[in-house]
Amino acid sequence: MIWFLMDRVGKYFAVLFSWGTLNTGAPLGFFPGSAILFGVLSILVGVLLCRAETVILLGALSNAIDRLFIGGVIDYIPLPLPMIHKILYFNIADMMIAVGFIVYSIRRAKAR
């Protein structure tokens, strides 16, 4: 839960100080202009996986709130990629989803 709150506070300050970017598509800016689709998908995936990893649900919920209420996700952590001369942005919720998925996958693999 603390990570969810940290993501919400980070997004608040990113908007307050005009820092970061508004991502209207998938993580890392792919498929721009599809905020509502990815907002609904985030909620559905989160609900389906909530029994497995709460972290995935909270990350998906935080990004879904942004997508459905402001039309995109506030990304505020820069990831410079000098080899392609680009800076991609992400947020704590993206990290929660990624880490939760990795943990979920490892647990599923060990259970087999």
C-alpha positions in Angstrom: 0.0 0.0 0.0 2.9 2.4 0.7 4.1 2.1 -2.9 0.6 3.0 -4.2 0.6 6.1 -2.0 4.2 7.0 -3.1 3.1 6.7 -6.7 0.0 9.0 -6.1 2.1 11.6 -4.3 4.8 11.4 -7.0 2.2 12.1 -9.7 0.8 14.9 -7.7 4.2 16.6 -7.4 5.0 15.9 -11.1 1.8 17.8 -12.0 2.3 20.6 -9.4 5.9 21.3 -10.7 5.2 20.5 -14.4 7.8 17.8 -14.3 7.5 14.5 -16.3 5.1 13.8 -19.1 1.5 12.7 -19.7 1.5 9.3 -21.3 -1.8 8.7 -23.1 -1.0 5.1 -24.2 0.7 2.0 -22.9 3.8 1.9 -20.6 6.8 3.8 -22.0 4.6 5.7 -24.4 3.6 2.9 -26.8 0.2 3.2 -28.5 -0.5 6.9 -27.8 -4.1 8.0 -27.5 -5.5 4.8 -26.1 -5.8 5.9 -22.4 -9.4 4.6 -21.9 -8.6 1.2 -23.4 -5.5 0.7 -21.2 -7.4 2.1 -18.2 -10.1 -0.5 -18.5 -7.6 -3.3 -19.3 -5.5 -2.3 -16.2 -8.6 -2.7 -14.0 -9.5 -6.0 -15.6 -6.0 -7.5 -15.3 -5.7 -6.2 -11.8 -9.0 -7.8 -10.7 -8.0 -11.1 -12.3 -4.6 -11.1 -10.6 -5.6 -9.6 -7.3 -5.6 -13.0 -5.6 -2.1 -13.6 -6.8 -0.2 -10.3 -6.3 -1.7 -7.3 -4.6 1.2 -5.2 -5.9 0.0 -5.7 -9.5 -3.5 -4.7 -8.5 -2.4 -1.5 -6.8 0.0 -0.5 -9.6 -2.7 -1.2 -12.2 -5.3 0.7 -10.1 -3.0 3.8 -9.8 -2.4 4.0 -13.5 -6.1 3.3 -14.3 -7.1 6.2 -12.1 -4.9 8.5 -14.1 -6.1 7.1 -17.5 -9.8 7.3 -16.7 -9.8 10.7 -14.9 -7.1 12.7 -16.8 -6.8 10.8 -20.1 -3.3 9.4 -19.5 -0.7 8.3 -17.0 1.7 10.7 -15.3 5.2 9.4 -15.8 7.9 11.2 -13.8 11.0 8.9 -13.6 13.3 9.4 -16.6 15.1 6.5 -18.2 17.7 7.8 -20.6 18.5 5.5 -23.5 21.5 7.0 -25.2 21.8 4.2 -27.8 18.5 5.4 -29.4 18.9 9.1 -28.3 15.6 9.1 -26.4 14.4 9.4 -22.8 11.6 7.2 -21.7 9.5 8.0 -18.6 7.8 5.6 -16.2 6.4 5.8 -12.6 6.3 3.7 -9.4 3.1 2.0 -10.5 4.8 0.7 -13.6 7.6 -0.7 -11.4 4.9 -2.3 -9.1 3.3 -4.0 -12.0 6.6 -5.3 -13.4 8.0 -6.5 -10.1 4.6 -8.1 -9.2 4.5 -9.9 -12.5 8.1 -11.2 -12.1 7.3 -12.4 -8.5 4.0 -14.0 -9.7 5.8 -15.7 -12.6 8.6 -17.1 -10.3 6.0 -18.4 -7.9 4.0 -20.1 -10.7 7.2 -21.7 -12.1 8.2 -23.0 -8.6 4.7 -24.4 -8.0 5.0 -26.7 -11.1 
